């Protein structure tokens, strides 16, 4: 019998929107459980992604990006991120090294570096494949100066998988010695119903421009499993009457494209036939209604 101790615990992925948290988690667990788009605030709630092997189980907690906003949804998302940090065993603070260090990221680093949370911290510098080495070294030095108490500063490329093995090794070494909390075959806490809503919302985000994506949400009204597949009725909520024809598109073409892409993604993930029915409904200012946010699973934890 091996004397190797088993390590298991949670790591909170923290950072501004679009720094690559969801991409990193999906790559590590080899499944798309967090949707990814170039739009800010794509991730709206806490998502678990579980990596398991013979000696460790790393439970990634993908969180909404830290940002400022005046809507109730914005405030809920930021509270969810900070709550995940308080509950995690390890904090992984991510940044995009292709962008200058902004004030929000600096404030985030300083917030955790002040010692108010006792968990070990690791800084993840993403997108190193897009910059030259000589540009990375000053950034690493800056992180060491801003947070000298961090356990590690690791450059990675979440999209290409560069240094992710090193990152997992470092995180696992800081996790508690305990048995796995989840079955080795289990890789997310999201239900198939939740995944369906997220896959549709991803395609809405990818299809739309400007502020419209933020003012959309997806509600699953029916999710029926049959011997030959799954039938889903999904409603795309929009915050204004003028947005409805924009989502539908000329002759319904945009809606059809959203549905086709979402269905194909779900069939690949769930490995079964999916029949997806989509509608658009106007729900004025839904992103400021506490009750509606709770119904959509977007209440603050």
C-alpha positions as MATLAB code, in Angstrom:
seq = 'XXXXXXXXXXXXXXXXXXXXXXXXXXXXXXXXXXXXXXXXXXXXXXXXXXXXXXXXXXXXXXXXXXXXXXXXXXXXXXXXXXXXXXXXXXXXXXXXXXXXXXXXXXXXXXXXXXXXXXXXXXXXXXXXXXXXXXXXXXXXXXXXXXXXXXXXXXXXXXXXXXXXXXXXXXXXXXXXXXXXXXXXXXXXXXXXXXXXXXXXXXXXXXXXXXXXXXXXXXXXXXXXXXXXXXXXXXXXXXXXXXXXXXXXXXXXXXXXXXXXXXXXXXXXXXXXXXXXXXXXXXXXXXXXXXXXXXXXXXXXX';
ca = [
       0.000    0.000    0.000;
       1.269    3.493   -0.846;
       2.232    5.809    2.025;
       1.333    8.864   -0.068;
      -1.063   11.136    1.785;
      -4.268   12.071   -0.036;
      -4.971   15.798   -0.359;
      -8.438   17.208   -0.947;
      -9.984   20.637   -0.670;
     -11.317   23.720   -2.403;
      -9.559   26.474   -4.297;
     -11.416   29.698   -5.097;
     -10.599   31.211   -8.494;
     -10.731   34.977   -8.001;
     -10.131   37.940  -10.276;
     -11.666   40.489  -12.590;
     -14.020   39.402  -15.394;
     -12.422   37.782  -18.443;
      -9.080   36.882  -16.885;
      -9.575   33.196  -17.775;
     -10.941   31.588  -14.604;
     -13.595   29.526  -16.395;
     -11.220   28.568  -19.213;
      -8.676   27.321  -16.687;
     -11.194   25.224  -14.769;
     -12.696   23.696  -17.920;
      -9.233   22.784  -19.222;
      -8.160   21.139  -15.976;
     -11.271   19.014  -15.504;
     -11.555   18.292  -19.245;
     -15.235   19.221  -19.408;
     -17.065   22.417  -20.267;
     -19.011   23.118  -17.087;
     -18.468   26.895  -17.085;
     -19.458   28.856  -20.174;
     -16.840   31.105  -21.755;
     -17.391   34.244  -23.832;
     -15.440   37.463  -24.449;
     -18.231   39.434  -22.733;
     -17.768   40.782  -19.179;
     -19.670   39.083  -16.339;
     -20.280   35.839  -18.237;
     -19.924   33.823  -15.008;
     -22.743   34.854  -12.681;
     -22.698   32.289   -9.909;
     -20.371   29.939   -8.112;
     -19.541   26.837  -10.160;
     -17.694   23.754   -8.921;
     -15.330   21.834  -11.153;
     -13.634   18.779   -9.640;
     -10.243   17.364  -10.648;
      -9.468   13.932   -9.185;
      -6.536   11.556   -9.516;
      -4.845    8.895   -7.372;
      -3.366   11.279   -4.787;
      -5.543   14.388   -4.729;
      -8.901   15.932   -5.377;
      -8.827   19.622   -6.248;
     -12.264   21.250   -6.051;
     -12.167   24.424   -8.143;
     -14.706   27.121   -7.300;
     -15.134   29.367  -10.333;
     -16.496   32.730   -9.195;
     -18.007   35.789  -10.880;
     -15.462   38.434  -11.795;
     -14.852   41.185   -9.255;
     -16.275   44.371  -10.751;
     -18.255   47.490   -9.931;
     -21.907   47.860  -10.929;
     -25.064   49.484   -9.645;
     -27.528   46.670  -10.395;
     -28.630   44.152   -7.754;
     -27.222   41.393   -9.958;
     -23.783   43.066   -9.942;
     -23.783   43.318   -6.166;
     -24.895   39.705   -5.765;
     -22.142   38.457   -8.080;
     -19.394   40.236   -6.140;
     -20.757   38.979   -2.810;
     -20.775   35.428   -4.203;
     -17.090   35.757   -5.143;
     -16.028   37.031   -1.732;
     -18.132   34.387    0.062;
     -16.381   31.669   -1.967;
     -13.018   33.100   -0.895;
     -13.956   32.942    2.781;
     -14.996   29.289    2.498;
     -12.097   27.992    0.371;
      -8.955   26.193    1.538;
      -6.747   27.995   -0.995;
      -7.120   31.309   -2.847;
      -5.995   31.520   -6.471;
      -5.949   35.160   -7.580;
      -5.885   35.412  -11.374;
      -4.923   38.234  -13.693;
      -4.446   38.783  -17.420;
      -0.815   39.703  -18.050;
      -1.587   41.075  -21.520;
      -3.287   44.025  -19.781;
      -1.629   46.575  -17.470;
      -2.268   45.970  -13.781;
      -5.490   47.895  -13.171;
      -6.740   49.492   -9.990;
      -9.417   46.859   -9.315;
      -6.917   43.979   -9.571;
      -4.428   45.824   -7.366;
      -7.134   46.467   -4.762;
      -8.169   42.800   -4.900;
      -4.586   41.662   -4.308;
      -4.116   44.119   -1.441;
      -7.457   43.088    0.101;
      -6.277   39.500    0.517;
      -2.622   40.326    1.198;
      -3.561   42.236    4.366;
      -4.087   38.961    6.205;
      -7.820   39.245    6.917;
      -8.195   35.736    5.452;
      -5.766   33.092    6.669;
      -5.909   30.749    3.674;
      -2.723   30.334    1.621;
      -2.676   32.436   -1.556;
      -1.312   31.747   -5.003;
      -1.127   34.244   -7.873;
      -1.960   32.956  -11.353;
      -0.646   35.108  -14.209;
      -2.639   34.054  -17.255;
      -2.097   34.412  -21.027;
       1.693   34.196  -20.888;
       1.597   32.703  -24.379;
       0.633   36.162  -25.664;
       3.565   38.167  -24.237;
       7.350   38.028  -24.317;
       9.325   36.684  -21.363;
      11.028   40.009  -20.731;
       7.602   41.603  -20.263;
       6.565   38.936  -17.734;
       9.489   39.318  -15.325;
       8.581   42.846  -14.140;
       4.987   41.696  -13.574;
       6.174   38.797  -11.422;
       8.377   41.179   -9.430;
       5.389   43.490   -8.934;
       3.267   40.621   -7.576;
       6.000   39.610   -5.140;
       6.154   43.189   -3.900;
       2.364   43.582   -3.598;
       1.848   40.238   -1.856;
       5.122   38.947   -0.395;
       3.209   36.471    1.763;
       1.780   34.506   -1.173;
       2.906   30.901   -1.522;
       3.591   31.030   -5.280;
       3.380   33.160   -8.435;
       2.741   30.937  -11.441;
       2.580   32.067  -15.095;
       0.136   29.971  -17.135;
      -1.840   29.841  -20.337;
      -5.278   28.522  -19.426;
      -6.279   28.272  -23.087;
      -3.219   26.270  -24.140;
      -2.714   24.363  -20.890;
       0.767   25.792  -20.262;
       1.975   25.204  -16.673;
      -1.392   23.937  -15.481;
       0.198   20.727  -14.149;
       2.551   22.872  -12.085;
      -0.391   24.921  -10.843;
      -2.333   21.822   -9.765;
       0.736   20.425   -7.976;
       1.189   23.677   -6.075;
      -2.481   23.963   -5.122;
      -2.745   20.320   -4.056;
       0.292   20.652   -1.790;
      -1.593   23.336    0.188;
      -4.835   21.383    0.565;
      -5.751   19.449    3.736;
      -4.800   15.803    4.079;
      -8.167   14.096    3.877;
     -10.157   11.638    1.780;
     -11.890   12.713   -1.400;
     -15.154   14.563   -0.828;
     -16.684   13.608   -4.191;
     -16.906   10.471   -6.283;
     -13.960   10.268   -8.735;
     -16.382   10.244  -11.685;
     -18.118   13.421  -10.513;
     -16.856   16.676  -12.064;
     -19.382   19.444  -11.310;
     -22.179   20.429   -8.952;
     -24.346   21.767  -11.771;
     -27.430   19.799  -12.718;
     -28.202   19.048  -16.357;
     -30.993   21.608  -16.084;
     -28.553   24.298  -14.954;
     -26.090   23.370  -17.676;
     -28.835   23.696  -20.284;
     -29.625   27.237  -19.126;
     -25.953   28.183  -19.175;
     -25.311   26.749  -22.634;
     -28.220   28.754  -24.056;
     -27.038   31.915  -22.287;
     -23.538   31.418  -23.671;
     -24.871   31.464  -27.216;
     -26.954   34.559  -26.495;
     -23.814   36.300  -25.247;
     -21.841   35.243  -28.310;
     -24.588   36.379  -30.680;
     -25.353   39.782  -29.166;
     -23.371   43.003  -28.872;
     -23.017   45.935  -26.463;
     -25.045   45.819  -23.226;
     -27.780   43.439  -24.306;
     -26.092   40.244  -23.031;
     -25.988   41.547  -19.465;
     -29.714   42.212  -19.605;
     -30.527   38.639  -20.641;
     -31.003   35.487  -18.598;
     -32.274   31.985  -19.331;
     -34.983   30.138  -17.444;
     -35.651   26.423  -18.007;
     -39.395   25.770  -17.868;
     -39.351   22.098  -18.812;
     -36.635   19.455  -18.718;
     -37.916   15.981  -19.567;
     -35.696   12.925  -19.915;
     -36.857   10.165  -22.258;
     -35.346    6.889  -23.419;
     -34.246    8.538  -26.658;
     -32.970   11.835  -25.240;
     -33.915   15.049  -23.430;
     -36.563   17.645  -24.308;
     -36.028   21.174  -22.993;
     -38.207   24.291  -23.020;
     -36.109   27.405  -22.329;
     -37.113   31.059  -22.080;
     -34.636   33.847  -22.804;
     -35.484   36.779  -20.546;
     -34.716   40.281  -21.804;
     -34.927   43.481  -19.797;
     -36.595   45.667  -22.404;
     -39.211   45.310  -25.128;
     -36.777   46.722  -27.700;
     -34.357   43.861  -27.036;
     -36.809   41.113  -27.955;
     -36.613   41.510  -31.768;
     -32.832   41.824  -31.506;
     -32.568   38.403  -29.865;
     -35.030   36.827  -32.313;
     -33.320   38.334  -35.371;
     -34.668   38.804  -38.869;
     -37.047   35.983  -39.688;
     -36.053   34.267  -36.430;
     -32.576   33.488  -37.784;
     -30.638   34.603  -34.701;
     -32.881   32.607  -32.379;
     -32.519   29.561  -34.593;
     -28.723   29.905  -34.565;
     -28.649   30.310  -30.770;
     -30.772   27.191  -30.355;
     -28.760   25.078  -32.797;
     -25.407   25.940  -31.233;
     -26.677   25.407  -27.691;
     -28.265   22.072  -28.630;
     -25.092   20.772  -30.276;
     -23.037   21.738  -27.238;
     -25.432   20.017  -24.870;
     -25.548   16.858  -26.973;
     -21.770   16.661  -26.854;
     -21.653   17.227  -23.089;
     -24.588   14.977  -22.149;
     -23.924   12.363  -24.836;
     -27.557   12.067  -25.891;
     -30.064   13.581  -28.289;
     -31.410   16.961  -27.164;
     -34.546   18.684  -28.449;
     -34.440   22.358  -27.471;
     -37.388   24.763  -27.728;
     -36.653   28.477  -27.230;
     -38.843   31.516  -26.534;
     -38.112   35.159  -25.679;
     -39.947   36.951  -22.862;
     -39.690   40.548  -21.673;
     -39.199   40.943  -17.902;
     -38.501   44.610  -17.225;
     -35.548   45.239  -14.932;
     -35.317   41.572  -13.850;
     -31.666   42.103  -12.838;
     -32.769   44.428  -10.005;
     -35.562   42.221   -8.618;
     -34.390   40.240   -5.585;
     -37.146   37.631   -5.954;
     -36.471   37.045   -9.648;
     -32.751   36.733   -9.025;
     -33.470   34.083   -6.404;
     -35.711   32.217   -8.870;
     -32.863   32.223  -11.384;
     -30.329   30.995   -8.823;
     -28.584   34.378   -8.824;
     -29.205   35.432   -5.246;
     -26.184   36.300   -3.125;
     -24.857   33.321   -1.155;
];
